[in-house]
Amino acid sequence: MSDAHLQFPDLKYLLDKLQFKPEEGKIWLAEQRTVLMGLGALSSFRKEIITSMGMERGKGFFMRLGYYSGMRDAELARKLNPDATPDQAFLTGPQLHCLRGMVKVIPLVLEYDPDKKHFYAEFEWVDSFEVEICRMSLGQLNEPACWMLLGYACAYSSHFTGLDIQFREVECRGQGDHQCRIIGKVATEWPDHEDFSHFFREAPLIDELYELQSRIADLEQTLGYPEDVPKALGEAPPFTSALEMIDRGANADVTMLLIGETGTGKEVLARRVHSMSTRKDGPFVAVNCAAIPPELIESELFGVEKGAYTGATQSRKGRFERADGGTIFLDEVIELSPRAQAALLRVIQEGELERVGDDHTRSIDVRIVAATNEDLAAAVKAGRFRADLFYRINAYMVVIPALRERQNDIALLAEHFRKRYEKQYRKVTLGFTDRAMAALHGYDWPGNIRELENAIERGIILTDESSSITEQNLFNAGWSQTPSVDPKTRKLNQSSGQLESHTPNELLLASLTDQILYNEISISDLETALINKATEKAEGNISAAARLLGLSRPALAYRLKRQDESANGEAEKK
Ligand SMILES: [Zn+2]
């Protein structure tokens, strides 16, 4: 191989392609618009990228920057040298590097035979701008520093030759060597070629951040409830009977539906179901279906495979997969899109799911606790919710009473929150004034426990140390006319329009009647069951049982007599 073979062609033909058009605000290098940028700015930029992304990611970032540039220069080089020999034409790339002021390239070895698909090259880099940057802002590195130049060399060579070529910087002044030197070979001749090629793949941070964010949310949920079984404070009968239902159902592994207005503490109760079940050591994942845009809900719940849609650059587990072996709480389940409803039904029926854009079926073992503040039966009638799914999740339904139906619990809860926020704000108050307590009882709490909690927190903040919490502190100016239900709650209520027109008893009735009709239970069987249950609860006291049923004592006595007669009649027939 003669020296002449490694001589650069005259630079003039390239210089002719470089046109400064300051009157247009443009610089052209053949077809490429180019900009002049000072090294100082690039240097600060590189430092910032490394600080915010870390060395490995930063390195990949700059290698790809060089790569895109090398790709375009390969195209340019082929166009500029239609008649030159392949290796002479190849040298245009190194020459363009020189022209761009990035580095002086000295070719040491160049063996390129397109027919035999053979490529081997060695170049020396003198005065690399990246070594200069190291001097200016980064200091000496423990590894070669000429990342953009290397990315350029790889892309330029690969695109010029049509072979997959990789260069390594075997010596670099950025790491204290005497010179920068690179060697290029067909990729597969490098033992680590696969790892190296990862540098040229984009690795969007956003997916990683998203994944981390969800994991943190799950952790926070776990840390926020240090007790084994979340406390459910309350002594008022509508609440204690709901709690009894929940505690009994907890271990049955049945799909549970909690019906109640927003702010009634459904998530705490769902967590309680989880903690009291055999799944307690598995994950608990809470999802508010209303908080996720409908177009994302499927991928959020069931996961997504890479390439399922634009932006799905990485495969990701959904909440169901993350809840595997544990419990998932689906709040505002009525907001699920039709496709998500179908997928949920499949999880309940078959115990399996498919990620969005995947054809691989995954088995899943998740207990579902769903919740809604709307009448699901009405949503079924209106065609918004699948009937088959409704009957599946409605199998074990518990109605959580609104706070205004638990008047006796208001003081209890208010005291509980007072202690919590006194601790949080490191403040000791003298408790509620009588007028404040009366106001707490007089208000009807459309936002339920959450609204009460907000009011108490505000009260603690506004009350001076060692003073009493006044009505004014709890319900500050203008508030009693327009209660500050949290904006999310309000939005949901408006969108559903249900809370204003349905009391929980109506919701319960609607749901019960649906179940009764669906299971074809006759009126007389229903009546018998109700009377028996009431008599049992009243321990045989007919007057008390009548009160439970909203009947007079004679009316109940009459029905009992009729029941006995018909039972005897049945017995006689047999
Ligand atoms: Zn170097």
Residues whose N, C-alpha, C, O or C-beta is under 5 A from the ligand:
A	BS01	ZN	S128 A145 C146 E171 C172 R173 G174 C180
